[in-house]
C-alpha cells in the first residue's frame, strides 16, 4: 500500500495526536488546546507522564550517541519520529560523524510540515510521510533508497511508538519487527520501547482513554513480557531491558522515573 497517498495531510486541531501530546509534555509549542486538554486528563490517573516523556527523549539521545560513538553506526531509520524538538536524532549523530544519514518516518501531517522545514537544507536527512507499519513502502521509498544502504548495518528506532499499534495478525508490533529485521544486514541495531504497566486497571484506563481521544489512532498499553518478546533471537546490549531512565545514564544524578504506575520499558539489541 502507498500510505504517502492515503494518509491525510490535513491537520485537525480538534483531535489530539500522540505526537502533539508528546510535544506538549516536552515543553514544545507545536500542539493545540485539544492536545493539552488530553494531557491534563491523562495526568489525573498517570501523573508521572511528563517526567516519563522527558526521560524517554533523553534515552533516545543516549542510544543514538552510544550507537554512533561506540558501535560506528552511520545510518538511522526512525519510525514514528514525532515533532522535531531539541537534539533530534540527526543532530546527535551528526555531531559525532557529519556524514551520518537519517530517515524519519511519521504519519502525523504536522510532523511532515515541521520536519521538512527543518531539514530543507540537509541532504543527508529526510522525513517520509508513512505509517510505521508500511515496511515495504518505507524501505522502497526513493528517499530511503537514496540515504540508506541496507547491505550495511543500520540502526532502526521504534522509540515509544508500539503502544500506538493495535494487535493484529499482520500489523502487530511483532509482525512489524519481523518484516523489518528480515530486511536488515547482520550487525544492525534496533531500539524498541513502549509504555507498559503491570497494573491491569492502568492499562485498561490509558488504552481506552487514548483510543477515544485520538479517535482510534492507538494500540494498547502492554506489559514488560510483551516487550521482551520483540527481542527474541537478538543480542540485547547491556544493561538489558529496563525502565529507560536507567539505560546507561549520563550520571548518577540523572533524572529517574519517580512513580511506577506506568513506565517506558525497552532497550537496544544487535541482529546476529
N, C-alpha and C positions, 0 to 999 in steps of 0.2 A: 504494500500500500504506500501511496505517496502522501504522507501526512503534511508535508510542506504546503500542499494544495488544499488538503482537507481541513487543517486546523484553522480556527478563526483568527484573524488578525485584528479583530475589534477588541478594544479594551473596555470591559464592563466595570465601572466604578462601584456598582451596587452589589456585586458578588465577590466575596473575599477569595483570594487565592493564597495557596501556601507560600508562594514566592514573595508576595507583598506582605504577608503577615510576618514572615521571617525577616524581611527588610525592616519592618517596624520594630521588631524585637532587637535588632542590631543597631537601632538608633538612626536608621535611614529615613529619607524623606519621600521615597517613591512608593507611597501607599496612600490609601484613601480611608475615609471615615468608616466604611464597612469593614475594612481590614482591622482597623484599630478597635472597633467595637467587638469583633470576633475575638481578638486577643484579650480584651477585658473580660469577656465571658469565660474564656478558657482559663484565665488566671484564677478564677474563683474556685476551681477544682484542682488545678495543677499549677500552683503559684511559682514554681521554680522554672517556668518555661523560658523566661527572658535569660536567666543565667545559663540555662541549657543551650539556648541558641548561640550565645556568645562563646561558650566553651566549645560548641561544635565547630564554629568558624575557626577558632584557634587550633583545634585538632586538624582541620583541613590544611591549614597553613603549615603546621609542623610536619604533616605527612608529605606534602609537596616538597618542602625544604629537605627532608630526610631522603626522599627518593632521588631528588636531583643531586644532592651533595654526596651521599654515601653509596648510592646504587647507580649513579650515572644515567638516570632516565632523562631523555631529551624530547619525549613525546607524551602528551597528556590528552586524554579524551574524557571530558567532564559531563556526565549525564545529569540533567536536572540542575543546572548550574545556579539558577536563581539570579536575582538582580545584582548588577555589579556593585561592589562595596569597596572598602579599602583593602589593599593587599589581596587581589584576586589571584587565581592560580597562575596565570601567565606572568603577573608581576613578581610573584615569589620565585618562580622557576627561572625567569629571565634575568633576575639579579644574579643568579648563580651561573647561568650559561645563557647569554643573549640569543643564541641561535635556537633555543627551545621552541618547539611548535605546540600550540594548544588549540583544540577544538572544543567549544562549548555547545551543549545541546539543551534546549528547553522548549516547552510547548506554550509558555506564557507569552502573549504578544508584547507585553510591556518589557520583558527581558530582551526580546528581539530588538526593539527600538533602542533601548538604552545600551545594550551590548554592542550593536553595530555602530552606534555613535562613538562609543569608547574606543572601538578597535578600527576605526576608519583608516587610520594611517599605519596600522600594524599588519604587515603582510604575513607574519608568522602565526597569527591568531585569528580565529573567526568564530562566529556563533551561528548555529543551524537551528531553524525553527522546526522541531520534530518532537514526536512523542518518544520518550526514552525506551519504549517497548518496540519501536520500529527499527530493530537492529540492522536489517538488510538495507533499509533506506539510509540509515546513519553511516554505515560503513561504506556504502557505494556512492554517497553524496560527492559531487565534484570537489567541494572544499575539503572534505575529509581525505579524499584520494590525493589531493594536492599537498596536504600538510602532513599526513601520517603514513609512514612506511610500515605496513603490518608484517613485513618479514623480519622486522627488528622489534625488540622489547618496547612496550608502551605501557604507561600507567593509565588504567581505566578507573574512573572515580564514580562511585554511587554514594554520594555523601548526603545522608539524611533524606533519602528520597523513596526508599522502598515502602515506607508506610503510605505513600501516595498510590501504590499499586494494589488493586484487589487480587484475591486469589482466583485464578482461573487455570484451566488446563494448558492454555497456550501462552498466557501473558503474566503468569505469576512471577515473583522475583526469582524463583528457582529456574523457571524457563528462560527468563531474560539472561541470567548469568550463564546458563548453559549455551545459549546462542552466541553470546559474546566471547566466552572462553574458547569456543571452537574456532574462532577467527583470529586468535592471538598467538604470537610466537612464544615458545618457552622462554622463561626469564621475564615475562611481563608481570605486572603487579596489578592487584585490584584493591581499592579501598572500598569497603562496604560497611555501612552502619545505618541504623534506623531507630526510631523511637520504640521503646519496649517498656512493659510493666509486668510485674509478677502479681499485680493486684487486678483481679478479674473485673471489678467494678470500675476501676480507672480505665482499663482497656475498652470496656463497653461504652462508657461515657464519652471518651475522647473520639473514639471511632464514629459513634453516632453523631456527635456534635459537629465534627469536621466534615463528615459526609453531607450533612444537611447544609452547613454553612457554605461549602464550596459547590453545592448542587451536583454532587456525585463525583467530584474530582478528588477522590480519596480512596485509600485501601483500608488498612486497619493497623492499629497498634498491636504488635506481636509480643512474643516472649523471647528471652535470650536464646532458648534452644532453637527457635526458628531461624535466628540469625546465624547460629553456629552451623546449621545445615547448609547454608550457602557456601561455606568454606570447605566442604568435604572434598578431599583429594588435592588440596593446596597446602603449601608450606606457609604457615602463619608466622609472621615476624613477631619477635618479642615486643611487648610483653604479653602477647596473645590477644584474645577477645576480651575487651574491658569496657567499662564506662569511659567515654572518650577523653574526659579531662585528665585521666590517669595514664594516657598513652604517651610515653616519653615526654613528660612535662619539661618545660624550659627551666624550671627551678622548683625547689621545694615549697616555695610560697606562691606558686602559680594558682590561679583560681580553681576551685573544685566544685563539683556538684554539691549543693547544700542539702537538698532533700531527695528522697528516693521514690516519690510517688510514680514517677516515670523517669527514664534516663535515655540518653543516646548511647547505644551499645554497638560495638563492632571492632574492626581492626583492619589490618593490611596483610595481604598474602601474596606469595610468589607462585606463578604457574610453573609446574615441572616440565 
